[in-house]
Amino acid sequence: MRHTPEQVKAALQKCRAFTNRDQIPTGPLPSYTYLVKLYHLEYRHHNDEWIYLEAHANQDAYKPAAESQYWYRSMTEKEFDRLKWNNRFHGNSYGGIAPYRAYVRGYFTNDSDGCYIVEFKTPSAGFLYQEFVKRKAEWGDVKSEGGGTYGLGPTGHGAGSAGAEFNRLLALRTITWEVVDMKISNRLA
């Protein structure tokens, strides 16, 4: 590997030390400095292609959908930008969400398109599950994989209707979100 873990950690520490925006363009990770600080992202591991960062997640290990307060999704740059700027989920496929981070991390690899894992927080344990159960006849049942997953995209539950309801809850701030994993291109000099 062209960088040691200590070198990557030192670059991240330098990002956290910046006190104004003028320092960011000359920093070691200019495109990501703001996000590293905002979400308290720490070094997880790296290779020559990617640097993987993580923050605290409220549900790392298995938890069934019926008991889950937190939901996770791996997002591409484009999906994340839309969420960040519009506070809405915009997926162009199934758009699955799962009730614990470890499941989503299984799809968060060097070869995946995802660059972020987002944690969605609902008001209480079982909240989202109950919302979906109310519409089971229209949207179908939870998928059993990963403790119970739902599709928010146009090929997901209710052909996008579940995603529209999820977005309504985001708009009302009933559901909030945080970045809990990020992978960034390894461009350290």
Disulfide bonds with the S-S distance in Angstrom:
none
